[in-house]
Each structure stands twice: as C-alpha cells, then as structure tokens.
Amino acid sequence: MEKYKFILSGGGTGGHIYPAIAIANELKFRFPDAEFLFVGAKDKMEMQKVPQAGYAIKGLWIAGLQRKLTLQNAMFPFKLFDSLWKSRKIIKQFKPNVVIGTGGFASGPLLQMANMMHIPTVIQEQNSFPGITNKLLSKKANKICVAYENLERFFPKEKMILTGNPVRQDLIDIESKREEAIQYFNLDVNKKTLLVLGGSLGARRVNQLIEKELDKIVAQNVQIIWQCGKLYFEDYKKYNSPLTPEGGTSNDNKTNNVQVLAFIDRMDLVYATADIVISRAGASSVSELCIVGKPVIFIPSPNVAEDHQTKNAKSIVDKKGAIMIKESELDSEFSLVFEALLKDQGKQDQLSKNIKHLALPNATKQIVDEILKLV
C-alpha cells in the first residue's frame, strides 16, 4: 500500500491550530506510517504549537489585511505572491494526497495553489459565520466540513458536510478525572470552582471584569482558575495564590483562592474541576464546552470579523444551553447573572444537560472519513 501524505494548514489562533492538530492525530492513528507537514504563517503561534504536538511545520510570509491604511497592507501583494510561490514549491516537493485547511491566513495561498495543481482539498470551517479565507477557497474545494447548520449562503450546498468541530479527545470523559484534577490544581473540595477562559492570547475586557469582581466572587466561597492569556499574564499574576506553579504572590489573604495562568496545558483536568465556566465564544471553545457539559456564561468578543462570536454563542443560548452577556452590558449585568446562577443548582444542571445535547463528539472521525474518500 502506498504511504499517504497530508499537508495541513491553519493558524493565527488556537481556534485554527488545534482542529488541524486533532485531524492530523486521527489520520496518524489510522495510518501510523503516513507523512505529515503543516504550513503556517511565520511569527504566528502555530510555529511553536505544531512542533510541540510532534509535527513538522514550514512558515509562509503572509499576514491579513489591516482595516486601515498601513505599510503592512502595502506589502500584502508581495507577501501573497511570495506565499503562493513558496506553497507551490512545498506541494511539489512533498507531493501530498490531500491538502486540509482549517482557516487562518496561511491556509489561503496553500489551498489556492493546491487547487490550481489539481490536488484534492478539504476545508474545515469552525464558525457559524465563515472567515474570508474559507469563503474564497470554497469554490474550488472538494469538501467543506462545517460545525453549524444553515451555511448554504456562504458555501456550495453539495460540498458541505455537517461534522462539528474537532476537539481534544481527552475531553470526552472528564468526570472520571475530577479527583486527579482537584489534586493537580490543589483545590478545596468544599468550594465551587469558577473557570475563566480568555482564549490563548487573552481577552482584555474579560480580565478587567474579573479583576473588578474578584473579591466579590471569592467572598461567595468560590475559588477561581483564571486563564488570562500570555499577553496579560504580567498584569494579573499579582492576584495569584502562592500555591500556583507560576509562583506569584498574593497581595492579601482574600486572593489566595485565585490561580492566574497564562496558558493551560491540561484542559481535560481544568474542565473536570470547573463548576461554572466564563468563556469567549470562539468556535473551538464553544465545541469543547458542548462536550464538557458545564454551565457557561459566554462573553463574546465584539472585535472579530462579522461579530461571529456572538452568532456562535447565540446558537447555544437559543437552545437554552448557556447564558450570554454582551461586553457592553457587563457592568450592569454580570454580578446579578453570576450570583443568580451560583445560587441555583437546578439552573446549573439544566444548562449542563442542554449544552451537552448539542455536542458532536465524533467530529474528528467524521472529518477524517471525508478526507479519506478523496485519497
């Protein structure tokens, strides 16, 4: 049997990188001798995260267009031409059976070139409102794996398959890990645990909110695991309890129930400890939270293309699977909403049950099934 070869591309944020890694892991599980190559954007986080997952990666000189007139925009045509030329070279050398794109700037020139060279391509779109890269690529792609219904206005209907988003397989059974998780994070079993997720880079407005509400939350017998993002860790590590791995120091005894982390490696364990989750509504986070099945308060970022995080969150809220608070309403709404949820175990249980109904836990396997039809 010939040895399969796959090129995967997706990056810029964890929401594009982790689905690509999950797909590669499933392909590798089925074909241990297959060869893999990732293509990313130079200087973006995929250049670290992909090698950490055990895969080779090559970087393209590509970046997105800025909304205002900048030198970077003036350079865009040169970067695009350079990236197309380099993509052609990579494809010719590697000779992939299929090229898979999960969104982000680098996947644009790579899949465009694969289409021109008549190599089968698969797009995996995580959001309820697709990004411009995938919209442009969809005309020539062989298959488009989507996570939400009703995307016919963006993509050719005959190419779409509803699969859901690939998520880490270690999230499927987190209940069995609760004891291990409590020890790992050194938590008090008699307190509720609030998990705050701002995404891999962090979320400024969410961090500001938690800082403002910190004492009030801790006073309600709640301990907090606060993933503030690497961009903000230096600003917020002062709230750390002395027990956290980063070794921050607390200002006073009120904050020794708080763990501030730049990044969380063991997402399976942190989800296992959480009683309530506050999260952005990026597509990967939403898909993970459906599988995890915990009560969630979504605070969508209003600063993303086409406000797609609000649309992602709304698709869950409309089915009574989560609560959503807009950034503009945080000051007036958050305290009331959080306290009401914390005191209402019945509401917590109902949200957990409803969000779990929306999970698509076999997404990765289904996407790989579709990829293999093209080999």
N, C-alpha and C positions, 0 to 999 in steps of 0.2 A: 504494500500500500504506500502511495506517495506521502511524504511528510507535509502536513498542512502548514501554511504560513499566513499569519494575520498581522495587519497593521491597524493599530487603534489610535484615535486622536480625540482628545477632549481636554480642556483645561481652562485656566484662569481662576477658577474657584473649585472648592471641594465638590460642589454640586455637579460639575462636569467630569472631574477626575475619578471620583470613587465609583460611579457607574461603569466607566471604562475598565477600571481595575477588576470590578466584580465580574464583568463579562469575560475578561481575559482569564480570570481564575477558573470560571466554569468551563471554558474551552480547554484550558490546561488539564483540568480534572478528567475531561473526556478523552483528550489526546495528549498524554504526557510528553510525547516526543515532538509536539508541534513547536514551531518557532514564532516568537512574538517580537514586535517592535512598536514602541509608542512614538508618536510625533507630537511635540508640544510647542508652546511659544517660549522663546528664550526669556530668561529672567522671571518667569511665572512659577507658581508653586508646584506645578507638575514636574518641574526639573528636579525637585527633591523628593516629592511623594511617590513618584513612579519607581525610581531606583530603590526606595525603601521597601516597596512591595515586591521587589525582586525582578523587575523588568528593565530592559534597555530602552533608552529614550534619546531621540535627536530633536534639537531645537530649531525652530524657524524664526526668522527675523520679522515677526508680524505683531501688530497691535491693532486695536479697534480705533475707529474714528472718534474723535472727541466732539462734543456738541458745539464747542466754539472754535474759532479760527486759531490754530496753533501750529507750531513748527512740526509737531508730530503728524498733524493732518496733511501738511505739505509733503511729508516724507512717505505718506501712505502708498501712493502708486509705486514707488521704488521698492518698498517693503513687500508689496503684493507680488510684483514681478519676480523679485528675488525668491520669495517663498514658493511661488509656482514652479520656478526653475529648479529649486532645491527639492521640492516634492517629487518632481518628475525623476530626478536623479535617484532619490531614495527608493521610489517604486521600481525603477529599472534594476537597481542593484538587488533589492530584497525579493522581488517577484512574489507578491502576496496573492493568495487565493481570493481573499475578500478584504476590503478596507471598511472599517467601522468608525463612525464619528458620533461623539456624544455631546457636541456643541462646544462653543468657545472659538476664539479667533483662528487658532492653528488648524482646526478641522476644515475650515473653508477652502484654502488653497489645496490642501492634501486631497480632499474628496473630489474637488473640482478636477484636479489632474487625473485622479483615478478614473473618473467618468470619461474624460477625454481619451484615456488609454484603454477604455472598454474593460475595466476590471470591476466586478460586482461591488456595489457599495450599500451599506446599511446605515441608516440614521436612527439614533435613539434620542427622542425628544422628551425631556423630563417635565416640561412645564405645561400648564393649561393654556398659556399664550406663548407660542414658539418664538425663539430668537431669530434675528435676521439671517444669520448664517444658515440655519437649518431650512428656513423658508426658501432661500435661494437654491440650496442644494437639492431640495425635494423633487424638483422637476426631473432630474436625471437619476436620482437614487433608485435602487431596485426595490428596497423595502424600507418602511418607516415604522418603527416600533414606538408607540405612544403610551402615555400614562393616564390620559384623560379622554373622555368621550367628546364628541362634537367638534373635532378639529378639521372637518371637511372644508371649511372656508380657507384653511391655510395650506392643506396638503391634498394631493390626489387621493381620492377615497379608495381606489382599488389597490393602492400600495400600503395602506395603513393597517397595522395590527395592534389591537389594544392589549398590551402586555403588563403595564405598570412599570415602575422604576426598579432597576436593580438595587438591592440593598445588601448590606453585610449579612451573610448567612448566620453569623453568630448571634444575631438579634432574634432569631426565630423562637428560641426557648430561653427567655431571660429569667422566668420565675424560679427555675432551678438554681440560679446563680445568686439569689438575693443574699444568702448568708456570706458567701465569699465576697460579694460586693461591699457589704457593710464593714467587713474587716479591712478590705482593700482601702476604702476611703475613711476608715476609722470613725464610723458614725455612731450616734446614740440611737439605739433601737426604740427608745421611748419618745422620740421626736419625729415629726413629719419632715420629709426631705423635699426641698424645692430645688429643681434643676433649672438653671438659666443658660440657654444656648444662644449665642450671638452669631453663630457661623464661624468658619475657620479664621477669617480676618477680624471678626468682631463687629459689634453694632453699637455705635456711639450712643444713640438715643436710649437703647435698652440699658446700657451700662450706666448712663446718667440716672435713669429711673431707679435702678436697683440701689445705687449709691444713696439716693434721696430717701428711699423706703426701707433701707437696711435695718435700722434699729427697730422700726415698727414691725417688720416681718419676724425678726429674731425674738422679739418680745412675745410673739404668739406661739412660742415653743416650736419654732421651725429652724432647722439647720439648712444651710444653702451651699450648693456646689455651683459656682458661678464661673462659667467659661466666658471670659471677657474678650478673647481673641488676642493674637500676638501683637497687633498694633496698639493695644490699650493696656497690656499687662503692667507696664511700668507705672501707669497712672493709678492702678487699682490694687496692686499687690499689697499695699499698706493695710488692707482690710483682712488679709489672710490670718487664719489661726496659726499658732506656732507649729501645729502638727502637720501642716501641708508639706508636700515634697519640695516645693519651691523655697521653703524656709522663710517666708515673710514673717513679719512680727505684727502683732495686733496692737492697736492704739489703747484699747481698754478691754475689760472683760466682756463687754457687750458683744464684741465681734469675734469671740473665739468659737463661734458656731459657723464660721464662714470659711469656705475654701475657694480661693480665687485661682483659676488656672488659665494659662494662655491657650492651651490646647488639651484635648482629652484623647488619649490613645485607646483606652478601653471603654468604648462606647457601650458595649454589651453590659459591662458592670455598672456604669453610671446610670443607664436606663433601668437596670434592675433595682437600684436604690431609690429611684425617684417616686414620690407620691403625686407631685404636681410638676408640670413642665411649662416653662415660659420659653417660647421659641420664635425666631423669624419663620417665614413661610416659604423658604426656598424649596424647590421640588423634592430634592433628596431628603431633606428634613421631614417634610410632610409625609413622604412614603415610609420613612423609618418609623415615624410616630404612629402611623396606622398599624404597623406590625407590632410595635411595642405595646400599644393599647393603654396609654396612661392619660389622665385628664390634662388637657393642654389649653393654655392661653396663647393664642397666636398674636404677635405684634408684627404685621407685615412691613417690610421696608417699602417706603413710598418712592425710593430713589432708584428703582430698577426699571428697565425698559417695559413700557406699556403697563406699568403697575401690576406685573404678573404675580407678585407675591400675594397681593390682596385677592386676586382671582383664585390662586391656589388655596388660600385659607377659606375663602367663601365656599368653595366646592365641598369642604368638610363641614363648615358651620351650617350650611343649608340642609345637611343631613343630620343635624343635631349631634355632631361628633366632636365639637370643640367650641371654644369661646374665642372671639376676635375683638381686639381693641386697636383702633387706629392710633397711630403716633400722635395725631393732633388732639386725641381725646384722653391721652394717658393721665395728664394731671387731674382731670376731673373724674375719671372713671376707675383707674387702676385699683386704688385702695378698697373701694366698695366691692368691686368684682372679685378681687383676690380673697378678701375676708369672707365674703359670702360662700365662695367655693370651698375654702378651707374648712368652714364650719359645717358644710353639707355633704356628708359621706354618700348619701343617696345620689346626689348630683354627680359626685366624682365617679361613682360606679356606673352611672348611666352613660356619661361621656366616654368612659373606658370601653364599655360594651359597644357603643355606637361607632366609635372610630375604628375599632378592631374589625367591624363588619366591612369596612371599606378597604381593608388590606388586600394586596395582591402579592402574596409571598412567593409565588413561583415565577416572578417576572424574569429573573436572570436565566432560568432554564428555558423559558419560552423564547426569549430573545435569541439565545444560542441555537435553539431548534430552527428558528427562521434563518439565521446566518448559515447554518449547515445545509439548508436547502439550496443555497447559491454556490456551494463548493463544487 
